[in-house]
Structures are given as C-alpha cells and as structure tokens.
Amino acid sequence: MLDAVSAAAEMDGFGTDLAKTLDWCVEVGQWAPRVGEGRTAELWELLAATAAVDVGAARVLEPHLDALTILAQADRSDLSAPHDTWGVFAAESPDSSLLAEKSGAGWTLRGTKPWCSLASRLSRALVTATRDDGRRALFAVDLRTDGVRAHGGPWMARGLAQIVSAPVDFDNAPAVPVGPAGWYLERPGFAWGGMSVAACWWGAAATIARRLLAPAQSGAADQLSLVHLGRVDGALWAARAVLAEAAELVDDGRSRRVGERLLSERVRAIVADAAALTLAESAEALGPAPLTRDEEFARSSADLHLYIQQHHGLRDVARVGRESARQSAAW
C-alpha cells in the first residue's frame, strides 16, 4: 500500500498537477481500505503517508475515498463509475442555501453551496441539501451536467493554493438521493471521516517535524534545539497513539460505547493541537530561512496551516467538553 505513495513521490507534479494527482487518487480508490471495515489503521497510515509527501495530494485523496466509503455504506456504489473523481460538499453558510426539490422526474437541486473544493475539476460529488420538510439529505450529483456552475473563486489562499474551494451554483440540477434524510450526519461514518482528516494533519506535521532533527543532532546543538524537538516529539507521539487507539475502537465496535462524535472530536482536537505546535516550534527553531528559501518546506507549512483550519479551535473543543460533561467524563 505504501509502495503506491512512494511511487507517487517520484511523480513530477504530485499534489500540484491536479490532473495527475486525481488520476492517482482514482487508482488508489480501487483498492484502498475503507474506514470502519477492519483496516482503519491502514487507511489512516495511507492518508498520513500521502500528506507526508504532499499535503495537497492528501487533501484531494481524503474526500475522494470518503465519498466512495459513503456510497458503500449507503449500498449505492452503483452510482460511481471506475474513472469518477469525487468530492463531498457538506459545508453550510448563513449567506447561501441549497434546496432539494422532488418532482415527477426525480430530485433536483437549486441554490448555492459554499466551500466546494475542486468542483471545477471533479466529475461527481456528494452534496447535502435541505428538503422542503426542512431536513438535510445527501445527494449524488454529476458536476459536469447542465445546471451546475462552479465558481473560480474567490480563493486567495497561500496554502493549498491549487485546491480551490469556492461556491457552486445549482439550477435545477438532477440529483440522486443517497440514504434517507438525516442519514449522512447521523451515521457513525460521519465521525470516522473526521478522524481520517486528522490522519492527514498528522502526516503533514510529521514531515515538518523532521526538519528539527538536523539542528538537534548537530554537534553545536544547544538546549533550545533539543527543547523544540522534544516538545514536538511528545505531541506527535501522543497524537499518533490516539489515532491508533481510535482505529481499534472503530474497527471492533467499541467506539459506540465511547460515543462516535465524542471520539472524533477528541482525536481531531489532539491532532490539531499537535500540528499547530509543530508549526509553531519549527518556526521558532528554524527561523525564516526555510520559509523563504525552501519551496517544499514553505508550501507544506502553508498547506498544513490552512488545512487545520477545518478544526474550529475552541468551538470544537467546547463540543468535547459538552459531551464529556453529558457522559460524566467517561475516561
């Protein structure tokens, strides 16, 4: 499995050339493990290894695999053709809305969906929309059909610059329901997918952390070099252990006893903190030189900094506290 990542690392433009990267993701999707089916640790190792090579590549691969997993969980793998490239568009915004309407001909989507990553480059997507009864449901949509218009921006990002996440307008676009109303958010796989993203954060942070080794191993290393490395080492080791235990809990069913959402929020908070600490300590230890003179390091750092914004800081931590309080801190 990791041989595929090693081979991709030799690919010219891996992670930045979207056509090549998407083709690679399609190939990986044909054999990659699915979360919750007994090989979750292997899946997360694959995602982490991909992010370690290129954060952007992992940012493309993770939603593609997530979509294939969702389709399998809904028993709708028939909706995916072998060469389809998939996204999952589930973000909400008070400034836009997407409505699902049913007629004699089937379902259609009307409105605007925000934060649709790579919509102009993908062939298919799973999209959440609000039905006329007020409930959210999931739909499979052909992004290349009439009635779908992907915006080119605004996207001023310095990190993940190639992963444009912009609105998509739907004008009576045909859509196929995937699962009943509410299923997408209520299924255990929603929480599991959030931890798959955390595995990508971990892999990206581990690569940045390796840049701290040389200063600490130098004969001229001072105490501060060792402190920076030691702090990052402890944080990443702890985050790795958390991911490993979470994978076991998911695969053997014990995650239900912990609470799927609580487990996911805990894992994401711990890994996001470790990644943020890695970015801060590497900047302190290495100074501006690698951020201004090393293209790969500078891009990885900017990519990871933006990627971990999918964790909403103290708001997400508050959810951990709320659920922990509800369960009387079942540690």
N, C-alpha and C positions, 0 to 999 in steps of 0.2 A: 504493500500500500504506500509506504513512504518512498518507494522507488519512483513512483509517479511524480511525487513532489521534487525529488532530486533531479529527475529528468526535466521537469518544468523549470527548475532553477537555471538550467543551461539554455533555456529558450530565450531568444532575443526579444525583448519587449514584454516578458511575462509580467502581468499586472498593469502595464501601461498600454500595451497594444490590446485593445478590448476585443477585437475580432479573434485574435489568437487565444486570449485568455478565456473567452466564452466557449470556444471550441474545446479547450482543455476541460472546462467545467462540465460540458456535456458528456465527455468521455468518462470523467470521474463519477458523474451521476449514475452511470450504468452499473457501477459495482460498489460504490461507497456504502458503508453501513448506515442504517437508519437509527436515529435516537430512539431508545426505549425497546429495542428488539434484541438485546443481549450483547451488543457490541458497541455500547455508547462510548466507552473509554477509547476505543479505536477510532470512532468518528471524531471525537474531540481532539485526539492526537493528530489526526489528519488535518483538521482545521488549524490547530496550533502550528503545525509544521508548515502549512501553506502561508500563514501570516508571518512566520519567521523568515520566509523567503521574500514575500512581498505582501504588505498589508492590504493593498488594493485588490490583489488576487483573492485573498480570503474574503474581502468584502463583496466580491462577485460570487464566489463559490457558496458561501453560507446560505444566502436566501434561495439560490437555485436548489440546493439539497433540501432546504426546509420545505420548499414548495412540493418537491417530489414526495417527501415524507407525509405532508398534509394530505396529498392526493391518495396515498396508500392508506392512511388512517381512515379516510372517508370512503375507501373502496371505490375510488374514481381514477385509478391510474390509467384508465382508458382514455382520459382527456388529454394525455400527454403523448406526443409523437417522439420518436427517437432523437430528432435533432432540435427539439424545442429548447429555448433558453427561457428560464423562469425568474420572475420576481415575486415578492409578496408585498403588497401595498395595503397597509393596515393603519397608517397614521391618521389622526384626526386633527382638525383645526377649527377654531371658532369662526374663522374667516371664510370657510368653504364647506360645502356639504355634497355628498353623493347619495342619490336616491336610487333604489331598485324598484322597478315597476313591472308588474305582471300583466300580460295581455294574452289574448288567444294564441299568439305566435310564440310565447315564452317570456323570458325575463329580459329587460333592458336596463341599462344604467344611464343616469342623467345627472350631470353636475360636475364638480371638480374635486379631485383627490390630491391632497398635498404630499410632498416628500416621496415621490415615486422614483426610486433610484434606477437609473439606466433605462427608463421607459422607452426612450427613442432607439435603444439598441437591442432590446429583448423582443422575443416573439410572443410570449404569453405571460400572464400574471394572475395571481390570486388576489382579489380585491375585496375589501369589506365595504359594504354599503348599507344604508338604512332602508328597511322596507316600509310600506305605508302603515304598518301596525306599530312602527317605532322601534322595532327590534333590528339589531345588526345581524347581517348574514354575510357569508363568504361566497364569492362568485369567481369562476374561471372566465377570463376574457382574452380574446385574440387582440393583441395590441396593434396589429397591422391591418385591422379591418376599418372600414368607413365608420365614422362616429367616434374615433379615438384620436386625440391630438395631444401629443407630448410637448410640453414647453421645453425650450432650450436653457431656461434659467428662470430667475436669477440664481447664479451659482458662482460666488466669488471666492470659494474655498481655496486655501493654500494646501491643506491636507486633503487627500483623496480627490484631487482636482479632476481626475478623469471619471469619477463616479458621480455624475451629475444627478442630483436629487431635486427634482422640480415638479411642479403640478402637472397633472394630466386632466384634460377636459374630455368628458364623455357625453356624447349627444345621441341618445337612444342606441347605445352600443349593445349588441347582443351579448348576453351573459348566461352562464350555466351555473346553477346553484351547486355548491359543494358542502354537503352536510346541512342539517336543519338550522333554523335561526338560532343564534346564540352559541352554536357548537364550536366555532373557531376559538372563542375566548374561554369557553368552559372546559374544553378537553385538556387532559394532562399535558399533551404535546405542546400547548402554548407556553407553558412554563419551561419545558425541556428545551424548546427553541431559544429561549432567552439565555440559557446556560451555554448553548452552542456558540452564541455570540461572545460570551465571556471567554470561551476557549481560544477564540481568535485574539482577543485582547491579551491573553496570557502569552501566546506565541510571539506576538509583536513585541511585548515588553521584554521577553527573554532575549531576543536578538539585540535590543538596545542595551540591555544589561551586560551583555558580553563585552561591550566596549569598555567596561570598567575593569576588566581583568588585567589588561596590559599595565595600566598605571599601578595597580595593586601588586603586580608581580615584579615590577621593576626594582632593581637594587636601590633606587633612590626613593622608593615609596615611603611616604610619611603616614602618620596615623590617620590623617583625614582621608587619604585614598582608601585605607582599609575600612574606615567607618562608612564611607559611601557604599562600598561594595557589600559590607556586612549588612547594612540596612536593607539593601535591595535583595540580597540573598535570602534573608529571613522572610521578607514579604512574598517573594516569588515562590519560595518553598512552601509556605503556608497556603498560598493560593492554589498551587499545584495539588497539594494534599486535599484541599476542599473539593476541587474538581474531580479528583479520583474517587473520593467517597461518594460524591453526588452521583457519579456514573453508576456505582454499585447500587446505590439506593434506587435509582430509576430502573435499572435492569431487573432487580429482584423484587420490585413492588413495594419496598419499604418506604419509598418517597411519599406514598399515600398517607402513611402514619405521621410523617413529619408535616405534611401539607405541601402540595406541589408548588403553590405560589410562594410560600414562605421559604422553601428550599431554594427556589430560583432567585428570589430577591437577596437572600443571604449570599449565595455564590456570586452573584453579579456585584454586590457591594464590596465583597472581599477582593475579587479580582480587579475591579475598577480602582480600588484604593491602591493595590499593589502596582498597577500600571501607572497610575498618577505619581506614585512615589518614585518609580523607576525613571520617569521623565524628569522629575524634579532633581533627583540625586545625580543623574547623568549630566544634566545641565550644570549643576554646581561643581561636579568633579572634573568635567572635561572643558568647561568654558565655551566660548563662542566658536572656536576653531572648527570642530566637526559640523556645527550647524551652518557654517558659512562656506566651508571648503570641501565637504564630503557630501556629494549628491545623495548617495544611498542612505546615509545616516540622517541627513536633514529631512529627506522625504519620509522615511519611516517614522521619525519623531512627529512630524506634522500630521501624517496619516493617523497615527495612534491617538494623538491629542484630540483630533476631531472624532475618531471612532468611539472613544469612550464617552463622548457627549450623549450617546444613546442611553447611558446611565444618568438619571436625572438628579444626581447628588443627594442632597438632604431630603428631597421629596421622596425618593425611593427608599432611603434609609428610614424615613418615618413609617413607611408601609411595613418594613421589617419590625419596627417597634410596636406598631399597632397589632400585627398578627401575633407577635411574641407575647404581648400582653393578653391577647384573647386566649392564647393557649397556656397561660401562666408560665411562660418561658420554659417550654419543654425541651431542655437541653440533654 
